[in-house]
Amino acid sequence: MPHDLRQPPTRAHASRRPFVLPALCLALLAACSSAPVPVPAVSPVPSTPTGAIGSSPPSPAASLDTLPSAGDPGANPSPSASVPLGGSPTPVPSPSGTVPATIDAALAARLQGAVDDARERVPVPGLSVAIRLPTGELWTGVSGLASLRPAREITPDTVFAVASITKTFVTALILQLAEEGALSLDDPLADYLPDFPRAGRITLRQLLSHTSGVFNFFEHPRYNAQVFADRDRRWTFEGILGFVKSPYCAPGACFHYSNTNFVLLGKVAEEATGETLAEQLRARFFDPLALEDTVFQPDEQTPRDAAHGHLAYGDGFIDQTGRSRVIPHLSAVTVAWAAGAIASTPTDLARWAAALYGGDVLAPASTTEMLTFRPRDAYGLGTRTQVFRGRVAVGHLGGIRGFESAMWHFPAEGMTIVVLSDRGLWRTDRVVLRLLRTLLGE
């Protein structure tokens, strides 16, 4: 949701039960418009890996600071729109093309050409991409610059702020804690944060699914001015909650993407275990999966080979990071916290998505629950779904001051595509589309 929606850069609701369809069922978001549209539920079989995109359907809600282009027919709805729960699935035609068994030199050259062309067309200072095939084979492609002054090229090891993709890690943490009996998804928030308004009526499940009705603090009218006036400010949990206004609806009555939900979940995880969020993510996911370039900022040191965040301004770009050692900068990272503070590489995220959505991180029942999507808002538990040329993808988008990212796993095909960029406020869907079509030879 908005990190800088309304401020140009400066130079210095009745609930219904969700649909659950078989693993190979396909879904489609209906006509491209700014209004939320129906989508079906998808429950991929976690233990069976089984990847394109036509016109990308509209995403039901922006993540962190994602802002669609003006007039884009597939634009995201207004971040202030709350979506009543419910709807019906829409069938889609069978997809064409097959996922290659391997990426040979010729296909690698075409994919690299697609990355180079996308960087120039968007335009962005730099792009970094990873494609993971069902065999585990990984292709990476980079293009452009990680910083403009001084000019520094992107490498496959360059880390980016991945914003709301952080939510997939926090979701996995909460679900693991539920599996271990440390908490239950149906626990009221009051069990952990009794002083939060309506905490007795809000469940952890509602926080994970953005159906709590809790106000998205990124939408507070003074958010931009206070967060970006001092890039070196370190926000506290109490300071973040100072941006929370009246709720959108009663708990469980509507869907409204709210970063506040995941800030609350981060604190719940700490209260339930007595360990910091950074410690838990490191011990449970980063180290066991060998995510060597993934860090939870600023608790963990950001690698030196980190991209700077940029925003387009006039005919060029404005650097949002400058001399900051965290990306995009300390204020943006600490205010996002459990909703979006992770920095990573496409390689690490491709490994993460394949493990998480392929059933290697959670028990089968938890994986199925995470990937059960309500028809109207296309969101499950900390995970989105979207259809690309008849192929169902699950994952998440991310946007934070000067960065945009996309992590999509295709369960039926066992394939993952990750796109990270060092420019904020643009849509990644067209790049994913271009890569998928190139991969499938369409």
C-alpha positions in Angstrom: 0.0 0.0 0.0 1.1 3.6 -0.4 4.5 4.5 0.7 4.7 7.7 -1.4 1.4 7.8 -3.3 0.3 11.4 -2.9 3.7 13.1 -2.7 6.1 13.6 -5.6 9.7 13.0 -4.8 11.7 16.1 -3.8 15.2 16.7 -4.8 17.2 17.3 -1.5 -19.3 -6.5 3.8 -20.8 -9.7 4.7 -18.4 -12.6 4.9 -18.7 -15.8 2.8 -16.8 -19.0 3.0 -13.9 -19.2 0.5 -13.8 -21.4 -2.5 -11.3 -24.3 -2.6 -10.6 -25.8 -6.0 -8.4 -28.8 -7.0 -4.7 -28.2 -7.7 -5.0 -28.0 -11.5 -8.0 -25.8 -11.7 -7.4 -22.5 -13.4 -8.8 -19.1 -12.5 -9.1 -15.7 -14.1 -9.7 -12.2 -12.8 -12.5 -10.8 -14.8 -12.5 -7.7 -17.0 -9.7 -5.2 -16.5 -11.1 -2.4 -14.5 -10.2 -0.4 -11.4 -12.9 -2.2 -9.4 -12.2 -5.5 -7.5 -13.2 -8.5 -9.6 -14.1 -12.1 -8.8 -11.4 -14.7 -8.6 -11.6 -18.4 -7.7 -9.8 -20.2 -4.9 -6.7 -22.2 -5.7 -5.3 -25.0 -3.5 -2.2 -26.4 -5.2 -1.1 -29.8 -4.1 2.0 -28.9 -2.0 4.0 -32.1 -2.5 3.5 -32.4 -6.3 5.2 -29.9 -8.5 3.3 -30.0 -11.7 4.6 -22.0 -16.1 2.0 -17.2 -20.3 0.5 -14.2 -19.2 -2.1 -12.5 -21.4 -3.2 -9.2 -20.3 -2.3 -9.1 -16.6 -5.4 -9.0 -14.5 -5.7 -6.2 -12.0 -4.2 -6.9 -8.6 -6.9 -6.5 -5.9 -4.7 -4.3 -3.7 -1.4 -2.6 -3.9 1.5 -3.7 -1.7 3.3 -1.1 0.4 3.7 1.7 -2.1 2.7 0.2 -5.4 1.0 2.8 -7.7 -0.4 1.9 -11.1 0.2 4.1 -14.1 -2.6 6.6 -14.7 -5.2 5.3 -17.1 -3.9 1.7 -17.0 -6.9 -0.5 -17.6 -5.4 -3.0 -15.3 -4.8 -0.5 -12.5 -5.1 -1.5 -8.9 -8.1 -0.2 -7.1 -7.8 2.8 -4.8 -5.9 1.9 -1.7 -8.8 3.3 0.3 -11.3 0.9 -1.1 -12.6 -1.9 1.1 -13.9 -4.9 -0.7 -17.0 -6.9 0.6 -16.2 -10.6 0.8 -17.7 -13.0 -1.7 -18.0 -13.6 -5.4 -17.9 -16.4 -8.0 -15.1 -18.0 -10.0 -14.7 -17.5 -13.7 -13.4 -20.3 -15.9 -10.5 -19.7 -18.2 -9.2 -21.4 -21.4 -6.4 -23.9 -21.2 -2.9 -22.4 -21.4 -0.6 -22.9 -24.3 3.1 -23.6 -24.4 5.2 -25.9 -22.2 7.9 -25.2 -19.7 11.3 -26.2 -21.1 13.2 -29.0 -19.4 16.3 -26.8 -19.4 17.5 -23.3 -20.4 20.0 -23.7 -23.3 22.3 -20.9 -24.5 19.8 -19.7 -27.2 16.9 -19.4 -24.7 19.2 -17.7 -22.2 20.1 -15.1 -24.8 16.4 -14.4 -25.5 15.6 -14.1 -21.8 18.5 -11.7 -21.3 17.3 -9.7 -24.3 13.8 -9.5 -22.7 15.4 -8.2 -19.4 17.5 -5.6 -21.3 14.5 -4.5 -23.3 12.2 -4.2 -20.3 14.7 -2.1 -18.4 14.8 0.4 -21.3 11.0 0.4 -21.9 9.8 0.9 -18.4 12.4 2.5 -17.8 14.2 1.6 -14.6 17.8 2.1 -13.6 18.2 -1.7 -13.1 16.5 -5.0 -13.1 17.4 -8.4 -11.6 15.6 -11.6 -12.5 15.6 -15.2 -11.5 13.7 -18.1 -13.2 13.6 -21.4 -11.4 12.5 -24.5 -13.5 10.8 -27.6 -12.0 14.1 -29.4 -12.1 15.6 -26.8 -9.8 17.7 -25.3 -12.6 18.1 -21.5 -12.0 18.6 -18.8 -14.6 19.5 -15.3 -13.6 19.6 -12.1 -15.6 20.6 -8.6 -14.7 20.6 -5.3 -16.5 21.5 -1.8 -15.6 22.7 0.0 -12.6 22.4 -0.6 -8.8 23.2 3.1 -8.2 23.7 6.1 -10.5 26.2 8.2 -8.6 28.6 6.6 -8.5 27.6 4.4 -11.4 27.6 0.7 -10.2 26.3 -2.2 -12.2 23.9 -4.7 -10.8 25.2 -8.3 -10.2 23.3 -11.4 -9.5 24.3 -10.9 -5.8 23.0 -7.4 -5.6 20.3 -7.2 -2.9 17.0 -5.2 -3.2 14.4 -4.1 -0.7 11.6 -6.5 -1.4 8.9 -4.8 0.7 5.6 -6.8 1.0 7.3 -10.1 0.0 8.3 -9.9 3.6 4.7 -10.8 4.4 5.2 -14.3 3.0 7.9 -15.0 5.6 5.9 -13.6 8.5 2.9 -15.7 7.3 5.1 -18.9 7.3 6.3 -18.0 10.8 2.8 -17.6 12.2 1.6 -20.8 10.5 4.6 -22.8 11.9 3.9 -21.4 15.4 0.3 -22.6 14.9 1.5 -26.1 13.9 3.7 -26.2 17.0 0.8 -25.1 19.3 2.4 -21.9 20.3 -0.6 -20.1 19.1 -3.8 -20.6 17.0 -5.0 -18.8 14.0 -8.3 -18.3 15.7 -6.8 -16.7 18.8 -8.0 -13.2 19.4 -5.4 -10.5 19.1 -6.2 -9.7 22.7 -4.3 -12.7 23.8 -1.1 -11.0 22.8 -1.9 -7.3 22.5 -4.9 -6.6 24.8 -4.6 -2.9 24.5 -5.1 -2.7 20.8 -8.7 -1.4 19.8 -11.2 -4.3 19.3 -8.4 -6.8 20.0 -10.9 -9.2 21.5 -12.9 -9.4 18.2 -9.9 -9.6 15.8 -8.4 -13.0 15.1 -4.9 -13.8 13.8 -6.5 -15.4 10.8 -8.2 -12.1 9.9 -4.9 -10.3 10.2 -3.2 -12.8 7.8 -6.0 -12.4 5.3 -6.5 -8.6 5.5 -10.1 -9.1 6.7 -9.6 -7.6 10.2 -10.9 -4.1 9.1 -7.8 -2.6 10.8 -6.8 0.8 9.3 -3.7 0.7 7.0 -1.3 3.1 8.7 0.4 3.8 5.3 -2.8 5.6 4.4 -2.7 8.2 7.2 -2.7 11.7 5.7 0.5 12.6 7.6 2.4 9.4 6.8 4.5 10.7 3.9 5.5 13.9 5.6 6.5 12.3 8.8 8.2 9.2 7.4 10.2 10.9 4.7 11.1 14.2 6.4 13.9 12.4 8.3 15.4 9.4 6.5 17.4 8.5 9.6 14.5 8.2 11.9 14.1 4.8 13.7 10.4 4.0 14.2 9.1 2.0 17.1 6.1 -0.3 17.3 4.3 2.4 19.4 5.2 5.1 16.9 3.8 3.0 14.0 0.5 2.4 15.8 0.3 6.2 16.2 -0.7 6.3 12.5 -3.7 3.9 12.9 -7.1 5.5 12.6 -10.6 4.2 12.8 -11.3 0.8 11.3 -12.8 0.2 7.8 -15.3 -2.3 8.9 -16.2 -4.8 11.6 -13.7 -7.7 11.9 -14.4 -10.3 9.2 -16.8 -8.1 7.2 -14.5 -6.8 4.4 -11.1 -7.1 2.8 -8.8 -4.1 2.9 -5.1 -4.6 2.4 -3.5 -3.2 5.5 0.2 -3.2 6.4 -0.9 -2.7 10.1 -2.1 -6.3 10.1 1.4 -7.6 9.6 3.0 -5.2 12.0 0.6 -6.6 14.6 1.5 -10.2 13.5 5.2 -9.5 13.9 4.6 -8.4 17.5 2.4 -11.4 18.1 5.2 -13.7 17.0 7.5 -12.0 19.5 5.0 -12.1 22.3 4.3 -15.8 21.7 8.0 -16.9 21.7 10.0 -14.3 23.6 12.3 -14.0 20.6 12.7 -11.1 18.2 11.2 -11.3 14.7 14.7 -11.2 13.1 15.9 -14.1 15.2 13.0 -16.2 14.3 13.2 -15.6 10.6 16.9 -16.3 10.6 16.6 -19.5 12.5 13.6 -20.9 10.8 14.0 -19.8 7.1 17.1 -17.8 6.2 19.7 -20.3 7.5 18.0 -23.6 6.9 17.2 -22.7 3.3 20.6 -21.2 2.7 19.1 -17.8 1.8 22.6 -16.3 2.1 21.8 -12.8 0.8 18.5 -12.3 2.7 18.4 -10.1 5.8 15.8 -8.5 8.0 16.7 -4.8 8.2 17.9 -3.1 10.2 18.3 -5.8 12.8 20.7 -7.5 10.4 23.4 -5.8 8.4 22.4 -5.0 4.8 25.0 -6.4 2.4 27.3 -3.9 0.8 26.3 -4.9 -2.7 22.8 -3.3 -2.3 20.9 -1.4 -4.9 19.7 2.1 -4.1 16.1 3.0 -4.4 15.0 5.4 -7.1 11.9 7.3 -8.1 11.3 8.7 -11.6 11.4 12.5 -11.7 11.3 14.5 -15.0 13.6 12.9 -17.4 15.7 11.1 -14.8 15.7 9.4 -11.4 16.0 10.6 -7.8 18.1 8.5 -5.5 16.1 7.7 -2.3 18.9 5.9 -0.5 22.0 8.1 -0.7 24.5 7.2 2.0 22.1 5.0 4.0 23.4 1.5 4.9 19.9 0.1 4.9 17.7 0.2 1.8 15.8 2.3 0.9 16.7 4.1 4.2 16.2 3.7 7.9 12.9 5.5 8.3 11.2 3.6 5.5 12.5 0.2 6.7 11.7 0.6 10.4 8.2 2.0 9.7 7.5 -1.0 7.4 9.0 -3.6 9.9 7.1 -6.9 9.7 5.1 -5.6 6.7 8.1 -5.0 4.5 11.7 -4.8 5.9 13.4 -7.7 4.2 16.2 -7.2 1.6 17.1 -10.1 -0.7 18.1 -11.3 -4.2 16.0 -12.9 -6.9 18.0 -16.1 -6.4 17.1 -16.4 -2.8 13.5 -15.5 -3.4 13.1 -18.1 -6.1 14.4 -20.7 -3.7 12.1 -19.4 -1.0 9.0 -19.4 -3.2 9.7 -22.9 -4.5 10.1 -24.2 -0.9 7.2 -22.3 0.6 4.6 -23.0 -2.1 6.1 -26.4 -2.9 5.3 -27.8 0.5 8.8 -27.9 2.1 8.2 -25.2 4.7 4.8 -25.9 6.1 2.7 -29.0 6.8 0.3 -29.9 3.9 -2.8 -28.6 5.8 -1.1 -25.3 6.5 0.0 -24.9 2.9 -3.5 -25.6 1.7 -5.0 -23.1 4.1 -2.4 -20.4 3.0 -3.3 -21.0 -0.6 -7.1 -20.9 -0.2 -8.1 -17.7 -1.9 -11.4 -15.8 -1.4 -13.2 -15.2 -4.8 -13.4 -11.5 -4.6 -10.0 -10.2 -3.4 -7.6 -12.9 -4.7 -5.8 -13.1 -1.3 -5.3 -16.1 0.9 -3.1 -16.0 4.0 -0.2 -13.7 3.3 -0.3 -14.7 -0.4 -1.9 -13.4 -3.5 -3.0 -15.3 -6.6 -3.0 -14.1 -10.2 -3.5 -15.6 -13.6 -0.9 -15.2 -16.5 -2.2 -16.5 -19.8 -4.3 -19.2 -18.2 -1.6 -20.2 -15.7 -2.3 -19.7 -12.0 0.5 -18.1 -10.0 0.8 -17.6 -6.3 3.1 -15.2 -4.5 3.3 -11.6 -3.6 4.2 -8.1 -4.9 6.3 -5.6 -3.1 6.8 -1.9 -3.3 8.7 0.5 -1.0 10.3 3.9 -1.5 12.3 3.4 -4.7 11.8 -0.4 -5.2 9.3 -2.7 -6.9 9.3 -6.5 -6.8 7.3 -9.5 -7.8 7.7 -13.1 -6.7 5.4 -15.6 -8.5 5.3 -19.4 -8.2 3.3 -21.5 -10.7 2.2 -24.5 -8.7 1.0 -26.6 -11.6 4.2 -26.1 -13.5 6.6 -26.1 -10.5 8.2 -22.9 -11.9 9.0 -19.6 -10.2 9.7 -16.1 -11.6 11.2 -13.3 -9.5 11.6 -9.7 -10.7 13.3 -7.1 -8.6 13.9 -3.5 -9.6 15.5 -0.3 -8.1 12.7 2.0 -9.2 9.4 2.5 -7.3 5.9 3.1 -8.6 5.6 1.0 -11.7 3.9 -2.3 -12.6 6.0 -5.4 -12.8 3.2 -7.5 -14.5 4.3 -6.7 -18.0 7.9 -7.8 -17.3 6.7 -11.1 -15.8 4.5 -11.5 -18.9 7.4 -10.9 -21.3 9.7 -13.3 -19.5 7.0 -16.0 -19.3 6.2 -15.7 -23.0 9.9 -15.9 -23.9 10.4 -18.9 -21.7 7.5 -20.7 -23.3 8.4 -19.7 -26.9 5.2 -17.8 -27.5 
